[in-house]
Amino acid sequence: DKPVLLQGGICDGKSADFNSSSNPWHYKNSLANLAPDFTLIYCTINDANNSVSNSAYFTNIENLVKAVPNSNGCLCVGFPFDTAKNLDGTIDDYTRILKNIARDYGWFFIDCRSFLGRSYSKANASGYVFDTYHPNASGHDAIATNIYNVLKEAGM
C-alpha cells in the first residue's frame, strides 16, 4: 500500500528511442508489466535538437501514452532553452501536441516554462539554472512543487 517510484530514462534520448526494441526500458517490454497507477512523462529538448517532425513526435508520444495500461498520467514540457528550435516555434508545436494528447487521454499537462520562464535566459535570470541545459536546486524545487500539485489534484 506504500507508493513506489520507478524511474527510467535514456541519456541523450529522443522519442524515437522508444521504438527500439533492444532498449531495456522499451515501453512495450516494461510499462505493461509495471502497470503504474500514475505515469509522468517529462519531455525535454532532445526531440527538438534531433529535428523530430511534428507527426513523428505525435505518434511516438501517443504510442508511449497508449502503452501505459489503465494509468492516470501527466505530460510535461521540460526546462526552457535558447536555441533556434525554441525560437522557430518547434517547442511551441510540441507543447500543443502534448496538450492535445493529454486531453485525449484524460491526463494532466504541465508546461514548466510557465513557472521557470519560456527561455533559458529567463530561467537563468530567475535563479533556476545549473548549466545551459539543467535546472539547479531551485529549479528542481519549482518543478517538484508543480508536479506535487498535480498529484495532489489527482488525489494521490
HELIX and SHEET records of a PDB file:
HELIX    1   1 SER A   15  ASN A   19  5                                   5    
HELIX    2   2 TYR A   27  LEU A   34  1                                   8    
HELIX    3   3 ASN A   46  ASN A   49  1                                   4    
HELIX    4   4 ASN A   54  LYS A   66  1                                  13    
HELIX    5   5 ALA A   84  LEU A   87  1                                   4    
HELIX    6   6 THR A   90  TYR A  105  1                                  16    
HELIX    7   7 ARG A  113  LEU A  116  1                                   4    
HELIX    8   8 TYR A  120  ALA A  125  1                                   6    
HELIX    9   9 ALA A  137  GLU A  153  1                                  17    
SHEET    1   A 3 PHE A  38  CYS A  43  0                                        
SHEET    2   A 3 ASN A  72  VAL A  77  1                                        
SHEET    3   A 3 PHE A 108  ASP A 111  1                                        
END                                                                             
